[in-house]
Amino acid sequence: MTRIRSRAEQEGNRPDCFTAACQCDTVAALQAPLPSSVPQIAIYTKTDGIVDWRSCINDEAEADVEVSGTHVGLAWNPKVYRIIAQRLAGFGAPDRAAASG
């Protein structure tokens, strides 16, 4: 990353890129809050070893799901994929009560 930043500075292109001062459209979009219509989920492990689990949770307890594993191990944890599949299956699904009424 240092080489990329150095090259950008040499070329005069976006000297603030890769810093907290970057104001490009991409960084601004990443910093903008998500619309309330976008559901959140936080899958975390207290044994992460890299990220403090408390920084991973949302303000909504029902969106926080603890699993066992390590930081890198989450990518291979079948429980993580089951949780994601269940949430995606429910997202955008018609309300069953309304559909049957």
C-alpha positions in Angstrom: 0.0 0.0 0.0 2.9 2.3 0.7 4.1 2.0 -2.9 0.6 2.8 -4.3 0.4 5.9 -2.1 3.9 7.0 -3.0 3.1 6.6 -6.7 -0.2 8.6 -6.4 1.7 11.4 -4.6 4.4 11.4 -7.3 1.8 11.7 -10.1 -0.1 14.3 -8.2 -3.2 12.2 -8.1 -5.2 12.2 -4.9 -2.4 12.7 -2.3 -4.9 12.0 0.5 -5.8 8.5 -0.8 -5.2 5.7 1.6 -5.4 8.2 4.5 -8.2 9.3 6.8 -8.3 12.6 4.9 -9.4 11.0 1.7 -12.6 12.6 0.4 -13.2 10.7 -2.9 -16.7 9.5 -3.8 -15.8 5.9 -2.9 -14.7 6.7 0.6 -17.7 9.0 1.1 -20.0 6.2 0.0 -18.4 3.8 2.4 -18.7 6.2 5.3 -22.4 7.0 4.6 -25.0 5.2 6.8 -26.9 2.4 5.2 -30.6 3.0 4.6 -32.9 1.6 7.3 -34.4 -0.8 4.7 -31.0 -2.7 4.5 -31.0 -5.4 7.2 -27.8 -5.8 9.3 -26.2 -8.8 10.7 -23.1 -9.1 12.8 -21.5 -12.5 13.0 -18.7 -12.4 15.5 -16.6 -14.7 17.7 -15.2 -13.8 21.1 -12.1 -15.8 20.3 -11.3 -13.8 17.2 -7.8 -13.0 18.2 -7.6 -10.0 15.8 -10.7 -8.0 16.2 -12.3 -7.2 19.6 -15.7 -8.7 19.4 -17.3 -5.7 21.0 -16.5 -3.6 18.0 -18.4 -6.1 15.8 -21.8 -5.9 17.3 -24.7 -3.7 16.1 -27.1 -1.6 18.1 -29.8 -4.3 17.5 -29.3 -7.4 19.7 -31.3 -9.6 17.2 -28.8 -8.8 14.5 -25.8 -10.0 16.5 -24.9 -13.7 16.2 -22.0 -15.2 18.1 -20.3 -18.3 16.7 -17.2 -20.2 17.7 -14.0 -19.9 15.8 -11.1 -17.6 14.9 -10.9 -14.5 12.7 -9.7 -16.4 9.7 -11.7 -19.5 10.6 -15.0 -17.7 10.1 -14.5 -18.0 6.3 -14.7 -21.8 6.6 -17.2 -22.1 9.4 -20.4 -23.8 8.1 -22.5 -22.2 10.8 -21.6 -18.8 9.4 -23.0 -19.7 6.0 -26.1 -21.2 7.5 -26.8 -18.0 9.4 -26.3 -15.9 6.3 -28.5 -18.2 4.2 -31.3 -18.1 6.8 -31.1 -14.3 6.9 -31.0 -13.9 3.1 -33.9 -16.4 2.7 -36.0 -14.2 5.1 -34.9 -10.9 3.5 -37.5 -9.7 1.0 -39.7 -12.7 1.5 -43.4 -11.9 1.5 -45.1 -11.7 4.9 -46.6 -15.1 5.3 -49.4 -13.9 7.6 -50.4 -11.3 5.1 -50.2 -13.7 2.2 -52.4 -16.3 3.9 -54.9 -13.7 5.2 
